[in-house]
Amino acid sequence: MDATIHPWWEGELAGCVFGDERLGQRLRKLIERLAGAIGASLPLACQDWANTKAAYRFLSNDRVSEAQILAGHVQATRDRFAATDGLILVIQDTTAFTFQRERAEAVGITCRVNSGKDKAGRFRMHTVCGLLMHSSLAVTTEGLPLGLSAVKFWSRRQFKGTAALKRKVNPTRVPIEAKESIRWLENLRQSMALLGAPARCVHIGDRESDIYELFCTAQELGTHFIIRSCVDRRAGDGHYTMADEMDEVRVQGVHEVEVRNSKGRVETAAVEIKYRRVRVLPPVGKQKRYPALRLTVIQARECAAPPDRPAIDWKLITDLPVRSHGAAVEKLRWYALRWKIETFHKILKSGCRAEESRLRTAERLVKLIAVFCILSWRVFWLTMLNRAAPGAGPSLALTKVEIALLDRLVPDQAQAPPRAKTLSTYLTKVARLGGYLARTRDPPPGNTVMWRGLSRLTDIALGARLAIPELRCG
């Protein structure tokens, strides 16, 4: 779909199918309103009671689900995946949305936290009201987010901490189907069914995803993974562990990485890298169900702990072969891109302000968050597109009206012929509308100035269409 003619949300919602076409039209209007007021409440974004009431009715309609809202975006993710070459990283992670409610029953709970001591010195436990979302974000190896490939929402009626559960039952003997951890496997299968090219995908997860069933599922589907290890699994013939075997491996190279200390300053740390192909065994209670696997363990450890932060100590598990120091560094770099999904969640919460919604039930909140997911991806995509493909044409992301308005609103800092103006030029102009100064030594614009600039540009474009009749069809 040509971005210079049609607004961007037409392409992201083209695959949405509802039983009533009016629901599809309402979703488009809701996306259009919220895109022009990112972070605003529904009444502020909708501007009048009629549109606000229509938005509330859409979100409370039993014939609308979060899967239907995201169906078009998920299909667009598949199309972008098919249009790219090389490996794609599918990053999984879970985030919690917390809400302030007098009664948590209609929304659900996420956990119980210690909220201090009472007058008698006893600890008080506070039940946190909220929802959980587990998402899979497809990202290129350069860091460009292609979109969501799978999303799962849920809430808990009651919560028992992991420590309390371990006192009653050995978690390694509980089938994965009976655990919340099954979400990792479900998203893996759903993403592979969508993208259709498992050999091109590398699934990235933090220590929570160190699940033996996930390793076996990836092997069954013919896809790859890089997981940060949490469990020191049995290795070889079962008489020693992965840590024991890695202790025998000599340091095979040193790599410098940039990290932030406790004061937020960027500094360079030298890490020693080891790697070895290891025979990893399943948990004792699941030996009859799952086979042993040949996996690569990569260890990156800082020699000495610095005074202002913890020492780096990463241990990654992957099915990919690692035969050189360069290949090990490449896998570390890919795992470091896991932070992209954290940035996506930050845009959801800080940019769209999903946790400030006053909707009363989990069903309505989930549908609104699904809409916010589409908006958050758009902001994130534009921010990273400015870095991954700065020389592309501006029509890749902006309409003709938006390009014309940016030329008039934000003067060029350096005179250049019209043909030389690239996508980066115009996205920087959008960021300048959001407060980006664009000084010579400034880093590329981030998500915050981008979503501010997009909101301002949408308002200005609306005013221009009302004032200039010929722009109404642009």
Order of alpha helices (4+ residues) and beta strands (2+ residues): alpha-alpha-alpha-alpha-alpha-beta-beta-beta-beta-alpha-alpha-beta-alpha-beta-beta-beta-alpha-beta-beta-beta-beta-alpha-alpha-alpha-alpha-alpha-alpha
